Amino acid sequence: MVSLLLIFTELVNLDKLSYYSNIVLLNLTRCEDILLLIKVNNCLSFDFNVRKKVIDLKIIRLNKIIAKYFIIHQRLNVRHLISKFSTLNINKNLLSENKDIFHQWLVGFTDGDGTFSIARQNNNWSLIFQIGQSNYNLRVLHFIKKQLGVGNIIVEKNNNFAQFRIRDRSVLELIIFPIFDKYPLLTSKYFNYIKFKKAHAILSDKSLIKSEKDILIFNLIKTSLPLDYISPAWSIINNIVSNYENASKIISKSWLVGFTEAEGSFYLVNKSKNRIVHAFEITQKLDKIVLIGIKHILHISTNVNFKKAGYYTIVTTNSRAIENIIQYYKNTMKGMKSVEYRIWARSYVKDKGNFISLNKIRNQIRIMKQVKYNLIDMKI
């Protein structure tokens, strides 16, 4: 039994704020009735035994309040993740041509390098969806902008960094929210996305005056990420990932390609003084479950480890795993990670075991990453 205390502030003078009753703190001297909403096996009932005497009762339509409550608190439908795209042979052309595949890729990329920000400047609130990249990978931001058809790219002066941004609330509602509602974020960024959507609902509510909006949003941004938070997308497998079948119900190939473009590393590393091997690695500060899922999808035998620096990592230099990874990501990525991957994969086929050649290739990749690319250099 899960009991939720609905603070029906529309029962008092805080009428308009009742829509956001999970945010506003209750003033126990002002409510006449507080109804205890009880959810048992998805059935709703009200327990009128819980009553507190207060003042200023205002009669309202109960059904209207309940409808508002479930609009703001609804859990996103995670069943969309089990789709025909989970094991489809994704390629970079399909990323450009198929909107569903691109949308899953975008969610994966956002799980890696995206943010949902609630900002206050000059006494006004702004909502900002943004994805940041170094100028080295500017091409991927232009690809995202081209596919969405909205947004701006800001290249920071005197800095090797660029951002794709959307600040227009109507664009967020019409274009961004439908994508992230259909294909939920798999990391703890889901928590921030829900806060972001609630802030959008508050700012869009014309029945609220500015001071009321300020109170609600200040309280909203104070809510912190719970310890060991897991995105509800994983609930359909009870937050347990034990094999490829479970992992593939949650992680689509499109999502994983996008996430890898943001967080993955294809690199060459010294195993000994005169031996260089191919390695693949993904790290995360939080969300160990995501890396466990990736481990099973890519058939990596090593376990997810926690490093003293404060992050989780899944890494492999195993030849069989590397060969699986080469095949999995072949012709899939759009950004500069695709260039790194192609050099890395080709060197495995042609130069595996050749220390001199691999050392030369590694140095060339390091130099390549220092280059600042402009639009003329890009093929999006």
Secondary structure, DSSP 8 states (H G I E B T S, - for coil): -EEEE---GGGTT-GGGGGGTTTS---TTT-S---EEEEETTEEEEETT-----S------HHHHHHHHHHHH----GGGGSSTTSSS---HHHHHH-HHHHHHHHHHHHHHHEEEEEEEETTEEEEEEEEEEEGGGHHHHHHHHHHHS--EEEE-TTSSEEEEEE--HHHIIIIIHHHHHHS--SSTHHHHHHHHHHHHHHHH-TTS-HHHHHHHHHHHHH----TT---GGGGGGTT---SHHHHHHH--HHHHHHHHHHHEEEEEEEEETTEEEEEEEEEESS-HHHHHHHHHHTT--S--EEETTTEEEEEE--HHHHHHHHHHTTT---SHHHHHHHHHHHHHHHHTT-HHHHHHHHHHHHHHTT----GGG---
